Amino acid sequence: MIAQDLMDRITKKALARMEKCGASWLRSWVGDSQLPINCETGKAYQGINLFILLGEEKSSGKWGTFKAWKRLDKPVLKGEKSTQIIYFKINKSKTKVDSKGEPLKYPMMRVYYVFNESQTEGYEMASEKTYGDNFSCANADEWINNSGAVIDYNNISAFYNPSADKIGMPPKTAFFKTKDASQEQNFYGTLFHELTHWTGHTSRNDRLIKRSSRTEYAFEELVAELGACFQSVHFGIEPVEVNADHTKYLNGWLQALKDDKQFIFKASAQANKSIQYLESLQN
C-alpha cells in the first residue's frame, strides 16, 4: 500500500506540473537540482528514484537514509521530513518453476526513506552558481561520439529515423541562446532527446517496434523527454524544450497519467534503461 500511495502521489505531482507549466513541466520540475547520488557510495540514483529526488529540488545532490547520515557523523536535523524512494527487484523462486522448467520470477518492492544533505547538521550551502556553469562540450561530445550513432547535422529539424537508424539535427549554429541556456546547451539538450529515441531501435533496447497507437507514440516521447532530462542534469544543462512534440503530446501524457498510475514509472524505467545503454558504450 505504501508503494501504491507513493505512485499515486508522484503521478499527481507530475499531473499538476503539466497542467500548470505546460510544455515546460520538466524544466520546472528539475529547477537547479544536482544529479542525486547516494551519500555513502557516490552512485547515482536510477529510474523513478532519480525523477522523485530531482523533484524535491534540494540544494545538495547527496541523499541517504537516517542511519547512513549518522554513520557519516552528519545526523539529520530534528523535525526534518524524509523523502520516499522505491527499491525494485525481480527475484527467482528456489522451489517453484514455470511450464518450461525455469524458476518462477516474482517482483519485490520496498520503500526507503531518505534525507538530503541539506537536512543534516553542519550543512553549508555552496556559493550560488548560474545553472550550466559546469557544462563541458568536450564531455558531452565524448558521450555522443562513443554511442556510435549516425548523426546528420544538415537538417532543418531534429528527428530520429528508425528505418534508416539515423539521427537528423540542424547545425549548432541554427540554435540560439535563451534565458536559461546557451546556444550550445540548447543544441545538446535537443540531441540528447533524439539520442534517447535512438536507443529504442530493435538492435538496442527494442522499444520503437512496439509503437502502434497514439498512446504508445506519446509514451515514447515521454521516454525521450525524460532521457534528455536525465542526460541534461548529468552534464549540467538546463532541460530544454526540444520541439513541438512537447505540446503535441502533452494532452496524451495528461490522459495517460490519469488512466494509469504507473505510466510515469514505466516511462522513467525505460528512460533509465536508455541511459544505462548509453553508459555501457562509454570508454
Protein Blocks (a to p, Z undefined) as FASTA:
>chain_A
ZZmmmmmmmmmmmmmmmmmnmmmlmmmmnmmadcdddfklopacehjlmmmmmmnopabf
bdcdfklmmmnopacdehiacdddddddddddfkbccfkopacddddddddddddfklpg
hiacdddddehklpcfklmmmmmmmnopacdfbbfbdcddfklopacdddfklpccdfkb
cfklmmmmmmmmmmmmmmmpmklnommlmpmbfklmmmmmmmmmmmmmmmmmmnopacdd
fblmlmmmmmmmmmmmmmmmklmmmmmmmmmmmmmmmmmmpZZ
